[in-house]
Amino acid sequence: MFNPQVFSTIKRIVRQKLTSTRMFIMMPILILFIPGMAWGFADPDIMLPGGVKPESVMEVMFYTSLGVVFAGTMCGVLLAFDGISKDRFSGVLEVKLSQPMPRKHQSIGIAVGHWFAILIPVWSLWLIATLLVCYRLGETIIITETISSFIAVALILFWYVIFSLIASTFSTDQGTSIAFGVGMWFLFTFLWALVTSIVAFASGVNVGELNNPEMIRIEGFLDLLSPNGVFHHLLETNLTAIDRGVPPIVSWLAAAVWSVLPWLWFNSRMTKIQP
C-alpha cells in the first residue's frame, strides 16, 4: 500500500505545506496556543474557574488541549481545504488522475501528506509543552499517558483534515471548500455546547446546574458525536478524577469509527471523482 509512489506523494505534500506561507502565518499562533497555554496552566499559583487547580502533568495537558482544539484543528482545515479543489479548478487533477498510479494510492498519499503536514508541527509543540509542564511541576513523564495523549492529538487532526479533503472533493472552487471546513470547525468548536444544552433541556434536565450528574452524563454521551468531544474523552482516560459515564473502551471505539468511516468515504470519493 505504501509503495514508493505513495511515499513520494506524501513527501511532496508535506514539504510543500510545511514551507507554505500559510504555515509561516500559523506557526506563531500554534506556539502561542500550545506551549504558551501549557506554560500558563502549569503556573503553581494558577486557579481556574470553579476552584480547579491542575496538579499533574496530564491535568495541565488536558487544559492545554484547548490549544489543539482551537488552533491545531483550524490550521489543519486551512492546510487541507483546497487539497483537491485547487488541482481540480486548475486542471492539474485531471493530469494526476491519468497517471498509472491507482487512485486509492493517490488518495492515501494526499490524505496522509496533508495530515503529516499539520501533525509534525503540532506534535513537536505538544512535546515541548509536555516537557515545559514537567519542568514547571517538577515531575517526570509517564510514558503510557504521554503516548496516549499524542495518539489523541494525532486523531483529532486527522479527523479535521480528512473532512476538509472530503469537502474539497465535492467543490469545484476553493471558496466552497473553505466555507465547509470552517463551518464544520465552528459547529463542533462553538455550537456543539448549544446542541448539548438543547438536548438536555428537551430531556428535562436543568442546564443551569453545572455539576448536575444527569447533565454531565448527557454531555458525555453527546460528545461521542463530536470530534472535539471524542478527543477530550481520549484525554480523560488518563485522568481518574474525571468520570462522565463513558467507559474508556467506548471512547476508543468512537475514535475508531470517526477514523475509519471518513477514510472510507474519502477513498470512495477519490475513486469516483471526475476532474
N, C-alpha and C positions, 0 to 999 in steps of 0.2 A: 504494500500500500504506500509506504514512504520510500518511493524509488528516487533516483537522482533528479528526475524532473520535478517531483513534488518538493524536494529539498531546495532545488533551485528557485522555485516559485516562492517558497516561504522566505528564503534568504533575500530575494529581491524586494519583496514587500516590506519585510522588517527593516532593511537598510533604507528603503525609500521613505517609510513613515518616521523612523527614528531621526532622520536628518531633515524632515519637512519643517516648514515654517510653523505649522500647527503645533508640532511637538515643542518647538522652542518657546512658543507662546504659553503652552500648557504646563511646562515643567515648573516654572515658579509657583503656579497655582498648586500643583501636586506637592511640591516641597512645603508650602505653607500649610496645606491641609493634612498631610500625613505626619512627617517628622515634627512639624510645628505644633500640631494638636497633641501629639504624644508627649512632647516636652512640657506642654502646659498641663495636661491631665496628670502627669507624673509629679507635679509640684507637691511636696509633703504637706503644704498648708492649704491646698485646694479643698473647697467644699462645694459639691454640685447641688443643684436644686433638689429639695426633698431630704437634705441632710446626708446625701450619699458621698462617701469618701473612698475612692479607689485605693485598695491596699495591696493588690498583687499585680504582677506583670500582665496577666491575661485580662484582669478587670480594666486596667488602663488601656490595653489594646482593644478591648471591646468598645470603649467610648471613642477611641481613635478611629475605629472602623467607620465612623461618620464621615471621615475624610475620604475614605474609599467610596462610600455611597454617594457623596455629593460631587467630589472632584474626579475620582478614578473612573466611575461609570460614565460621567459626562464626557470625559476625554476619550473613552472607548467609543462612544457614539460618534463623536466628532472625527475620529480617525477612520471609522468604518462606514459612515453613512453613504459615501459615494464609491464604495468598493466595487460595485457592479455598474451602477447607473452612469458613472463618469465614462467608463470604457464603452458602454452601450451608446451613449449620446455622441461620442466622438467617432464611433465606428471601429474602435480597437477591439471590442468584444468579439465582433464577427471574425476578425483575424485570429484571435486567441482560440476561439472555439473550433476553428477549422484546422488547428494543429492536430497531429496524430496522438497527442496526449489525451487519454479518456477524460470525459467531463467530470466523472467522480473524482479523479485525481486532481483535476483543476480546482474543484470545489474544496477539497481538503487543503490544498496549498493556499488558496485565498483565505479561507476561514482561519487556519492556523497562523498564517502570516500576519493577518490583522490582529489576531488575539495576542500573539507574541509581541507585537509592536507596542501594545499598551501594558502587557504583563511584565515585560523586562523592567521598565522604569518604576512601575508600581511595586513590584516585588523588591526591587533594590531599596526603595524608600521605606517599605514595610520592614525590611530587615534593619535598616538604620534606625527606624523608630523603635523597634523591639530592643535594640542594643542601648539606645538612649534611655528607655524606660528601666531596663535592668541596671544601668549605671545610676540613675537618679534614686531608684528604690533600694539599691544595694543587694539585688537578688540575682540569681543565675537563671539561665534559660532552661525551661523544661522541654526537652526535645519533642515529645509526643504532642503536647499542646501547641507548640510553635509550628510544627509541621501541619497540624490540623488547621491552624489559622491561615497558613499560606495556601492550603488547598481551598479553603473557603474564599479567600481573596481571588484566587485564580478562577474559581467557578463563577462568581458574580460578574467578573469582567468578561468571561466567555459568553454568558447569557446576553449581556447588552450588546456585545459585538455581533453575535450570531443573529439576533433580532434586527439589528441595523442592516446587516447584509441581506437578510430576507426581505426587508422593506426595499432595499436597493434593487433587488431583482424584479420587483413589481413596478418600479419607477423608470420613466424614460428621461427624467430630468433630476438634477441634484436638489432642487428646492423641495420636491415632494419627499425625497429620501430623508433629508434633514428634518423636515417637519414631522414625519412619522417618528424618527428616532428621538427627537427632543420631546415630542408629545408623550411617547412611551415612558421616557425618563421622568417627565413631570408627573405623570399619573402615579407611578409607583413610589416616587420620592416625596411628593407633597400631598397628592389627593387620596392616597390609599388610606390614610388615617380617617378621612371623611367617610369612605366606604365602610370602614370598620365601625365607625360611630353610628351610621345609618342602620347597619345590620344589628348592632347591639340594641339600638333603640327599638327596632321592629321586634326584637326578641323580649322586650320588656325589661331591659337592663338599664339602670341609671348610669348614663355615660359620664356624668359629672363626678362620680366617685373613682378616683384614680387607683385605689387599692382594692376595688371590688373584685373578688375572686372570679366571679362569673364573667366580668368584663375582660379580665386577664386571659381567661380560658378561651373566650370567643376571639380575642385579638390574636392569641397564639395560633389557633387553627386557621384563621383567615390569612395569617401571614404566610401559610404554606402556598397560597395562591399568588404570592408576590415574590419576585426575585430578591428584593431587599429583605423581605421577611425571612425567607429561607436562609439567606446569608447570615442574618442575626441568629437564627436558630442554630446554625452550624457553630457559630462562635460561642453560643450559650452552652454547648456541650462541654466546654472547658470550665464552666462556672457552676459550681454546686449550689451557690446561693440563689440562682435564678431558676425557677421552675414554672413554666407557663402551661403545663399539662400536655406537652408534646414530647413523646419519647425520642431520644436521640436517633434511634433506627428509623423513625418516621421522617425526621429531618433529612437524613442522608438519602432515604428513598425519594423524597420530594426533590432533592438536589439532582438525583439521577434522572428523574422524569424531566425536570427543567433542562437538563443537558441533552438527553437522547432525542426527545421529540423535536425540538428546534433544529438539531443537527440533521435529522432525517428529512425534515421539511426543506431545509436549505439544499440538501443534496438532490431532493426531488425537483426543486425549482431550477437548479442548475442543469439538470438532465433535460428538462422540458423547455427551457427558456429559448426564445427566438431573438437573435440580435436585432 
